[in-house]
Amino acid sequence: MQPDAPDAELTDMWKITLGELDEKMGVKIVEESVERVVATMPVEGNRQSFGLLHGGASLAVGEAVGSWAAVIHASTLGKTAVGVDVSATHHRSARSGLITITATPIHLGGTLTTHEVLITNEAGQRLCTLRITNLLLAPRA
């Protein structure tokens, strides 16, 4: 796209900026595109009282990464995205190390997106699977 093309600012791909919670949780962005968003997060600092990765931390980071993926897609259409549904299944626990969070599209529409978000440990074992659906909206004036 030409830099001086009409509405260039609406169709440029959005770039991820960490929020306050993401920073407190130690989230790092590894990859960002319409096809895939990948981030990492340490287990340390995100554990519950039994010493395991907190399920709420998994949901928070999974929702963030899935939402970022939706917003990246939406930005290519001159839109933004808001979450309307998220669900998660916890498969195994973690006590230490670095987890990887990967969001890939299931459906990329003009009105809705659905992403699968996988959370894995350093051995590549699945810790949690999330599914998130986002509604695409025109930006507010």
DAPEGI-V198747 format. One record per run of one state. SS is the DSSP state (~ for helix, > for strand, _ for the rest). FROM is the first residue (numbers start at 1). LEN is the number of residues. If there is no record, write none. Layout:
BEGIN
ss=<SS & SS>
from=<FROM & FROM>
len=<LEN & LEN>
END
This chain:
BEGIN
ss=<_ & ~ & _ & ~ & _ & > & _ & > & _ & > & _ & > & _ & ~ & _ & > & _ & > & _ & > & _ & > & _>
from=<1 & 8 & 12 & 20 & 26 & 28 & 33 & 37 & 43 & 47 & 48 & 53 & 54 & 55 & 76 & 79 & 91 & 98 & 109 & 112 & 121 & 126 & 139>
len=<7 & 4 & 8 & 6 & 2 & 5 & 4 & 6 & 4 & 1 & 5 & 1 & 1 & 21 & 3 & 12 & 7 & 11 & 3 & 9 & 5 & 13 & 3>
END
